[in-house]
Structures are given as C-alpha cells and as structure tokens.
Amino acid sequence: MNTGSDREAQEPATSETTPDEKPHVSRAPAFVKARRSLHLSWQVGVFIVGLAVIAAGVAMLVLPGPGWVAIFAGLFIWGTEFAWAQVVLRWTKRKVAEAAQKALDPKVRRRNIILTSVGLVIAGALVGFYLWKYGLMLPWNIKDQ
C-alpha cells in the first residue's frame, strides 16, 4: 500500500531547490497527465507549436518582425514541457544579464560611442561624396558622367 509518507520519500523535497532551479513539472492539465498517450500527444503538440514559433522567429531575422522575441517565446513554450528548454532559457538569461552588465562598463560604453561616431562620420562622408558627384540621382539612373 502506498501511504502519504511513502510518496514523500519517493519525491524530492521542493525546499531543497533554489528559486532559480525549480523542479520541472509539466504544465499540462491534470486530465492530460492522467493518461500517458494523451500526455505524449500534448507534448508533441507543445513541441510542434514551439517549433512553429521558433521557425517564424528565424524567418523574422531576415524579414520584418521581432525575430529574437519570437525565438525566445518558442523556447518558453517548449520550457513548459521540456526540462532541456528551461536549461537553455536559464543559460540565455544569464548571458543576457552578463552582456547588459558589460555594456554598462564605462570603458565599453566609451569605445562603443567612439566606434559609432567614426562609423557615422564615414557614412556621412560617403553620402556627401555621392551627392557632390551625382546629386540627388538614384544609382540605377546614373549614366556615364
């Protein structure tokens, strides 16, 4: 007979985990979790939906749209059912936080401002030369002048 104390011995205590490392629990409804085939179908559906969102995000990297947001949304969808997706999201959050902290470093900010300024000066010089040489004419309308 399986008593409540036996069940507690089989399941790990949640108080041992840190807030960042919660044990993975499927977010499927209880009636779905009750039947293995239905739960497997649920997971396949979650995988397909997540894959579609990620594919749309990858397409939006070259097309107009919020590509990275969609990719992270797809990973979040996968994270509701798959522990490996939660690990990837946790790693990504850590890397984004590190990059944000690094971007706030005064030396890095100064370097980025200098590089942006130099790039803008070069782009302005190229646009100025083009306008001086050809005027407001589109490149495909230029004949040998």
Protein Blocks (a to p, Z undefined) as FASTA:
>chain_A
ZZfklmmmmpccfklpcfklccdddfbdfklmmpmklmmmmmmmmmmmmmmmmmmmmmmm
mmgcjfklmmmmmmmmmmmmmmklmmmmmmmmmmmmmmmmmmmpmklmmmmmmmmmmmmm
mmmmmmmmmmmmnopadfklpccZZ
